[in-house]
Amino acid sequence: MSTRDYIEKDYYAALGVAKSATPPEIKKAYRALARDLHPDKKPGDAKAEARFKEVSEAYDVLSDDARRKEYDEARALFGSGYRPGGFQPGQGGPTFDMGDLFSAAGQGGAGGAGLGDLFGGLFSGSAGRSSGAGTPRRGQDLESEATLDFEEAVRGVTLPLRITSPGTCTTCRGSGARAGTSPHTCPTCGGAGLVTRNQGAFAFSEPCRDCRGTGRVVDEPCPDCLGTGVTNQTRTITVRIPAGVKDGQRIRLAGKGSPGSRGAPPGDLFVVVHVRPHSLFGRSGDNLTLTVPVTYAEATLGTSLTVPTLDGAVTLKVPAGTASGRRFRVKGRGASAKQRAGDLLVTVEVAVPQNLTAEAKRALEAYAAAQTEDPRPRITERVGGAPGYAAGGGGAGFATGGGGAGYAAGGGGPGFAAGGGGPGYAAGGGGA
């Protein structure tokens, strides 16, 4: 990051956020812009690519608390119109180095040392005295997205990921100049990147406007990088997504970001995971959820169900008298977690048949007529009436026949009858 970047670039405006924006607000704005401007979404769009690079650079600074503080202090200083440089040798006074001043200030509080590195050369009488010049800088952190199938998220997966990030332009090798040409020393500042102007007893140093503080002038810019020496480059890396990731989770992959400068370590890659829904299973933390329909006879008499898991089928015993909506837990059949796997939570729901044969309807009506127990005594007490036990007219009842049991609902309602040992649609006998 050059001094010019801190002075002239408004990173808050680049992301469309206020200077007082919180880190979550900055992250949200960046993710929305990056998703819309990503080169994969707008291939061949040079303006979108340049804007994507601008947004990435802004987020790189504002997402880092230390760098954001440094940037804010630099902008505040230059925004006031203050351009101190110092007395120059031969002008009747000692050299006054603002870089030394900021470095000294940094000993009494956080952030000063960073400004010393940033402005050491800018405020000094000599451009070559910058304490931060050539300092190795850690690579930029990157963010990408990955969409996984439900089972991939539960089990973990290794997948290729295409990453686009700024890198040295391969056409001009970072010079910024068109092939066959090369940059030349700025005639205005003599390659220093700074110019000095006098105001009274002070000499003020500021970035050279002709070369924008780089000390070099490119007459014929490279058509690929437009003279910046940097282009967005796409590479494919293999990443391992751990088992048990959740939808929306942000995974940090250390060292998979942009390369560092001058031997500094690379940045990190943050992958935001999106999980496609499953046709059967749901997710509740580290537990998987499954809803299994059962017949009225199965819920009333009890049964054994064969239910699926992500690792094969298991047998689930449903005791007699199970109410619709009851939840059963199958331990260890959920999503993987750091300490232990989650569980499979199975909810049974009584399925109400929509189409009945005449025989099944008669069986249910007989069952309703024989009902002797009020299933809703508190409601009956509240309304001050007697429960309906007769078939038809909305009443309900219970009846037994032969060796099985069944129920009937009036008014065309659904029902089952069980006899012998299995559920059926006819009352009496021994099952249907």
C-alpha positions in Angstrom: 0.0 0.0 0.0 1.6 3.3 -1.1 1.2 6.7 0.6 -0.7 7.9 -2.4 -3.3 5.2 -1.8 -3.9 6.3 1.7 -4.1 10.0 0.7 -6.2 9.8 -2.5 -8.4 6.7 -2.3 -11.7 6.8 -0.5 -12.1 3.2 0.5 -15.4 3.9 2.3 -16.9 5.4 -0.8 -15.6 2.4 -2.8 -17.7 0.1 -0.6 -20.6 2.5 -0.3 -20.4 2.7 3.5 -20.1 5.5 6.0 -16.8 6.2 7.8 -18.5 5.0 11.0 -19.5 1.7 9.5 -19.1 -1.4 11.8 -17.0 -4.4 10.7 -20.2 -6.5 9.9 -21.5 -3.6 7.8 -18.3 -3.4 5.9 -18.2 -7.1 5.3 -21.8 -7.2 4.2 -21.2 -4.4 1.7 -18.1 -6.0 0.3 -19.7 -9.4 -0.1 -22.6 -7.9 -2.0 -20.3 -5.9 -4.4 -17.9 -8.8 -4.9 -20.7 -11.2 -5.8 -22.0 -8.8 -8.4 -18.6 -7.7 -9.8 -16.8 -11.1 -9.8 -15.0 -11.8 -13.1 -16.7 -15.2 -13.3 -20.0 -13.4 -13.3 -19.0 -10.7 -15.8 -16.3 -12.2 -18.0 -14.6 -9.8 -20.3 -16.0 -6.7 -18.6 -12.9 -4.5 -18.0 -14.9 -1.9 -16.0 -16.3 -4.6 -13.7 -12.9 -6.1 -13.3 -11.3 -2.8 -12.3 -14.2 -2.1 -9.9 -13.8 -5.6 -8.4 -10.1 -4.9 -7.8 -11.0 -1.5 -6.2 -13.5 -3.1 -3.9 -11.1 -5.9 -2.9 -8.4 -3.4 -2.1 -10.8 -1.3 0.0 -12.0 -4.3 2.0 -8.4 -5.5 2.5 -7.7 -2.3 4.4 -11.0 -1.6 6.2 -11.4 -5.2 7.4 -8.0 -5.0 9.2 -8.4 -3.0 12.4 -4.8 -1.8 12.5 -4.7 -0.8 8.8 -8.1 0.9 9.1 -6.8 3.0 12.0 -3.7 3.9 10.0 -5.8 4.8 7.0 -8.2 6.9 9.0 -5.4 8.8 10.7 -3.7 9.5 7.4 -6.9 10.7 5.7 -7.7 12.9 8.7 -4.2 14.5 8.5 -4.2 15.2 4.8 -7.9 16.1 4.8 -7.1 19.1 7.0 -4.8 20.5 4.2 -1.7 19.9 6.3 1.3 19.0 4.1 4.3 19.4 6.4 7.7 18.5 5.2 10.3 20.2 7.3 13.2 22.6 7.2 15.6 21.6 4.4 19.3 21.5 4.7 20.8 24.8 3.7 17.7 26.8 4.5 18.8 28.1 7.8 17.5 25.4 10.1 17.7 21.8 11.1 15.8 19.1 9.2 12.4 18.4 10.8 11.3 14.8 10.1 7.6 14.2 10.7 8.3 10.5 10.4 10.5 10.7 13.5 7.7 12.6 15.3 5.1 10.0 14.5 7.5 7.2 15.5 8.1 8.9 18.8 4.4 9.4 19.3 3.9 5.7 18.7 5.9 4.9 21.8 3.1 6.4 23.9 0.1 4.8 22.2 -1.0 2.3 19.6 -1.0 3.3 15.9 1.9 5.9 16.0 4.5 3.5 14.8 2.4 2.6 11.8 2.2 6.3 10.8 5.9 6.5 11.3 6.4 3.8 8.7 3.8 5.3 6.4 5.0 8.9 6.5 8.6 8.5 7.3 9.7 9.2 3.8 6.8 11.5 2.8 7.5 14.0 5.6 11.3 13.7 5.6 13.5 16.1 3.7 14.8 13.0 1.7 12.4 10.5 0.0 14.9 7.7 0.7 14.5 7.8 4.5 11.1 6.1 4.7 11.4 3.5 7.4 8.6 1.5 5.8 10.0 1.4 2.3 10.4 -2.1 1.0 8.9 -3.6 4.1 7.6 -7.1 3.5 3.8 -7.2 3.7 1.5 -10.1 4.3 -0.6 -11.2 1.4 -4.2 -10.0 1.0 -7.0 -12.2 2.5 -9.4 -13.5 0.0 -13.0 -14.5 0.2 -14.9 -17.0 -2.0 -18.0 -19.1 -1.9 -18.7 -22.8 -2.3 -22.1 -24.6 -2.8 -22.3 -28.1 -1.4 -24.8 -30.9 -1.5 -26.4 -31.7 1.9 -24.4 -34.9 2.3 -21.1 -33.3 1.3 -21.6 -30.7 4.1 -22.4 -33.5 6.6 -19.5 -35.7 5.7 -16.9 -33.2 4.4 -15.5 -32.9 0.9 -12.4 -32.0 -1.1 -13.2 -29.8 -4.1 -11.5 -27.5 -6.6 -12.1 -23.8 -6.1 -11.4 -21.1 -8.6 -10.0 -18.0 -7.0 -9.6 -14.6 -8.6 -7.2 -12.2 -7.0 -4.8 -9.3 -7.9 -1.4 -10.4 -9.2 1.6 -9.2 -11.2 0.5 -8.5 -14.8 2.0 -11.3 -17.0 2.0 -9.2 -20.1 4.2 -6.3 -18.9 5.7 -8.2 -15.9 4.5 -5.5 -13.6 6.1 -2.6 -15.3 2.8 -1.2 -16.5 4.2 -0.3 -19.9 3.2 -1.6 -23.3 5.4 -4.4 -24.8 8.5 -2.9 -26.4 8.4 0.2 -24.1 9.4 0.8 -20.5 8.7 3.4 -17.9 11.0 6.3 -17.5 12.0 8.5 -14.5 9.6 11.2 -13.8 11.2 14.5 -14.9 9.2 16.5 -12.4 10.3 14.8 -9.2 13.5 13.1 -10.5 12.1 9.7 -9.5 11.7 10.6 -5.8 7.9 10.5 -6.0 7.8 13.7 -4.0 7.9 17.4 -4.8 8.7 20.2 -2.4 7.1 23.6 -2.2 8.0 26.4 0.1 5.6 28.3 2.3 7.3 30.8 4.6 9.9 29.2 6.8 8.7 25.7 6.0 9.2 23.4 3.1 6.3 21.1 2.4 6.7 17.7 0.6 3.8 16.1 -1.2 3.3 13.3 -3.7 4.2 14.3 -7.3 1.1 14.9 -9.3 2.7 13.9 -12.6 3.7 10.4 -11.5 1.2 10.1 -8.6 4.0 9.4 -6.2 5.6 6.5 -8.0 8.6 8.2 -9.4 8.0 6.7 -12.8 6.0 7.8 -15.9 4.4 5.3 -18.3 3.8 6.9 -21.7 2.3 3.9 -23.3 0.3 1.8 -20.8 0.0 -1.9 -21.0 -3.4 -2.7 -22.5 -4.1 -5.5 -20.1 -3.4 -3.8 -16.8 -3.9 -0.2 -18.0 -0.6 0.8 -16.6 -1.1 -0.4 -13.1 1.2 -3.5 -13.4 -1.5 -5.6 -11.7 -4.3 -7.7 -13.1 -6.9 -10.0 -11.6 -5.7 -13.6 -12.1 -7.7 -16.8 -11.7 -6.2 -19.9 -10.2 -7.7 -23.2 -9.2 -6.8 -24.6 -5.8 -7.9 -27.8 -4.0 -9.6 -27.2 -0.6 -10.8 -29.5 2.1 -14.2 -28.6 3.6 -14.4 -30.2 7.0 -17.3 -32.5 8.0 -20.3 -30.9 9.7 -20.2 -27.4 8.1 -23.4 -25.4 8.3 -25.1 -23.3 5.7 -23.6 -19.8 5.8 -20.6 -20.8 7.8 -17.3 -19.1 7.0 -14.3 -21.4 6.8 -10.7 -20.1 7.1 -8.0 -21.7 5.1 -4.7 -20.5 6.3 -2.1 -19.5 3.7 -4.5 -19.9 0.7 -4.9 -16.2 0.0 -2.8 -13.8 -2.1 1.0 -14.2 -2.0 2.9 -11.8 0.3 5.4 -9.3 -0.9 9.2 -9.5 -0.4 9.0 -13.0 1.2 6.1 -12.2 3.6 3.6 -15.0 4.2 0.5 -15.3 2.1 -2.9 -14.2 3.3 -5.8 -16.5 4.2 -8.7 -17.7 2.1 -12.2 -17.5 3.7 -14.8 -19.7 2.1 -18.5 -19.0 2.7 -20.4 -22.3 2.5 -23.9 -22.6 1.0 -25.7 -26.0 1.5 -28.4 -27.3 -0.9 -31.5 -28.6 0.9 -32.1 -32.4 1.1 -35.3 -34.1 -0.1 -35.7 -36.0 3.2 -33.4 -34.7 5.9 -33.2 -31.4 7.7 -30.6 -29.9 10.0 -30.7 -28.6 13.5 -27.2 -27.8 14.7 -25.3 -31.0 14.6 -28.5 -33.1 14.6 -30.3 -34.3 11.5 -34.1 -34.3 11.4 -36.5 -36.6 9.6 -40.3 -36.8 9.5 -41.8 -40.2 9.0 -45.6 -40.6 8.3 -47.4 -43.5 10.2 -50.9 -44.9 10.0 -53.3 -44.4 12.8 -53.2 -48.2 13.5 -49.4 -48.1 13.7 -49.5 -45.2 16.1 -52.2 -46.8 18.3 -50.9 -50.4 18.3 -47.2 -49.7 18.0 -44.9 -50.9 15.3 -41.3 -51.2 14.1 -40.2 -48.8 11.3 -37.3 -49.0 9.0 -36.0 -45.4 8.6 -33.1 -44.1 6.5 -30.0 -42.4 7.7 -27.1 -41.0 5.7 -25.2 -44.2 6.6 -27.8 -46.8 5.9 -31.2 -47.9 7.4 -32.0 -48.4 11.1 -35.0 -50.0 12.9 -37.1 -47.6 15.1 -39.6 -49.0 17.6 -42.8 -46.9 17.9 -44.6 -47.9 21.1 -48.3 -48.3 21.3 -50.2 -45.1 21.9 -47.7 -42.8 20.2 -49.2 -39.4 19.6 -48.6 -37.6 16.2 -45.6 -35.3 16.5 -43.7 -37.4 18.9 -39.9 -37.2 18.4 -37.5 -40.1 18.7 -33.7 -39.9 18.9 -31.3 -42.2 17.1 -27.9 -41.5 18.7 -24.8 -40.9 16.6 -26.6 -40.7 13.2 -26.4 -36.9 12.8 -23.7 -34.6 11.4 -20.1 -34.9 12.5 -18.8 -32.5 15.1 -15.5 -31.8 16.9 -16.4 -33.8 20.1 -19.0 -36.3 18.8 -21.5 -36.8 16.0 -24.9 -35.4 16.4 -28.1 -37.5 16.5 -30.9 -38.2 14.1 -34.2 -36.8 15.4 -37.2 -38.7 13.9 -40.7 -37.2 14.2 -43.6 -39.4 13.5 -46.8 -37.9 12.1 -50.1 -39.7 11.7 -51.0 -39.7 8.0 -54.7 -39.1 7.3 -55.9 -41.0 4.2 -57.7 -38.9 1.7 -59.6 -41.7 -0.2 -61.6 -44.4 1.5 -63.4 -47.4 0.1 -67.0 -48.0 1.2 -65.9 -51.0 3.3 -63.2 -48.9 5.1 -65.7 -46.1 5.7 -68.2 -48.5 7.3 -65.5 -49.9 9.5 -64.6 -46.5 10.7 -68.2 -45.5 11.4 -68.6 -48.6 13.5 -65.5 -47.8 15.4 -66.6 -44.3 16.0 -70.0 -45.5 17.3 -68.3 -47.7 19.9 -66.2 -44.9 21.3 -66.5 -44.7 25.1 -63.7 -42.2 26.1 -63.9 -38.5 25.6 -60.6 -37.5 23.9 -61.1 -33.8 24.8 -62.6 -33.6 28.3 -61.4 -30.1 29.0 -62.9 -28.7 25.8 -66.1 -30.5 26.6 -66.2 -29.1 30.1 -65.5 -25.6 28.7 -68.3 -25.6 26.2 -70.7 -27.3 28.6 -71.8 -30.0 26.2 -71.5 -33.7 25.9 -69.0 -35.3 23.5 -70.3 -36.9 20.3 -69.9 -40.6 20.1 -72.1 -41.4 17.1 -70.8 -42.0 13.6 -71.8 -39.2 11.3 -72.5 -35.5 12.1 -68.8 -35.0 13.2 -68.8 -37.3 16.2 -66.0 -39.8 16.8 -65.8 -43.1 18.6 -63.8 -46.3 19.1 -64.8 -49.9 18.4 -63.2 -53.3 18.5 -64.0 -56.4 16.5 -62.7 -59.9 16.2 -59.1 -59.8 17.4 -58.1 -56.4 16.1 -58.9 -52.7 16.8 -59.7 -49.8 14.5 -61.3 -46.4 14.6 -63.9 -44.6 12.5 -64.6 -40.9 12.0 -68.0 -39.6 11.1 -68.9 -37.4 8.1 -66.7 -39.2 5.6 -63.6 -39.0 7.8 -60.6 -41.3 7.3 -59.7 -44.2 9.4 -58.0 -47.6 9.8 -58.9 -51.0 11.4 -56.4 -53.5 12.7 -56.9 -57.1 13.4 -54.8 -60.2 13.8 -51.4 -58.6 13.9 -51.4 -56.1 11.1 -53.2 -52.9 10.2 -56.1 -53.1 7.6 -59.1 -51.3 6.3 -61.8 -53.7 7.6 -63.0 -54.1 11.2 -63.3 -57.5 12.8 -62.1 -60.8 11.4 -58.4 -60.7 11.9 -57.3 -57.9 9.7 -57.8 -57.0 6.1 
